[in-house]
Amino acid sequence: MATLRLHPLRLKLSNWAIIALSAAILPLCFASVTLCQSNDNDNPNPLELTSPDPLLPSLSPDEPLNPSERSRLSQALDELNAEAQAEFKAGNQSKAFEIWYREIRLRRVLGDPVAEVQTLGRVGGVAWNENNKQSVQLITARLEEIQQENKAEDSINLPLLKALGKAYEQIRVPGQALTVYEQILADARNQEDMAAVEATLKTMGQLHMAWFDYPKAAETYEELLAQAQNQAQNQRDVPWPLGHATRMEPLRERINEQEQVAYLQELAYIYDQDQQPDQALPKKQQLVDIYLNQGNDTQIPALKIAIASDYNSLNQPEKASQTYQEAYALAWSLQQFAHASEALQPLAELYLTSKQPEFALQVYEVLLQVEQKSYNYYGLMNTYDKIGQIYLDMNNYPQALAAFQKGLDLAESLQHREAYFVNKIQLVNRQNS
């Protein structure tokens, strides 16, 4: 095994999907749309029923459909959707949206707002994908109208709210979607329905992440993590009925542990993206503790490297050095040579930054063994380059020349960077003479 015996650093260093969106579609991403209804009879709102439709019975507009009529109309609307999809697949977008508009108008007549909202979301999603701004605006305006009507009701219509939230997601209006999910969350809290609270928070967290709102995403996942940890504690405090504990307790703990791991991973990623190493580090350490408890050592080296990087960003070089060495040792023992290399490279840079080139050289010598073990010839070439540069800076020309020559041999076999190493060798010879 490659051994690594280094003294801790003594010097302090000076002052660290699943979705990215293109600018072309950002104009469609607005929290609210106010659509002026045209008074021009030649351009009516296509989502409004302004003239008789052949699928509607000849009766008074205020007279409700009977069950038989509702059933026939519902079936006909499903057929309209199928017809529109066929037109869309054939490349006839204009005709497809014309049919979908008709479906939406008639869904409204059925008097089922949930079905209408689901249709609006489905069609709106297609419109958004096709950059059809006018359709997205029309559909958003209708969704907002339904949302306002629902607010005026005395009781909460949960199925409608869930449909609205989903539809707003489909047309990429996160502000309105989150407003709806806040209502759903408040209701779930009032009902003390913790499963619904968890499900809603997950949806909201995913929305915040999708739109790069890391502070809100962190707040949401912190609540999810706290809820999972409290649940684990409560489960430990409540005994199982006699005869069930032996079979069920390990399964229950494993499921809860998986939830905690998922939330900790999300939080570590969020804090990394938001450049908050002080917040990311403890989440990663909690993950390490869980993996150690599980005996899942294979996940730990990468986490240790990330933790060391956080320590480095927080100007704690000694802890960074220690953690990089721990990561290397575990990775080597697991034959994770890529992670072993990832731990050694920044460790060597850490020693160079702290003006301790002798320790850096020790690290690079160990790195050579790692790269040889993994047959990483590009890594070997680059490491010899690093070693040669250190010796050159120390005016140790024979050792610098030897390192650059080995780098050149590898460069020639790889047909890569040959001229670079030739120039380095020439530089060493000139300075040595």
Disulfide bonds with the S-S distance in Angstrom:
none
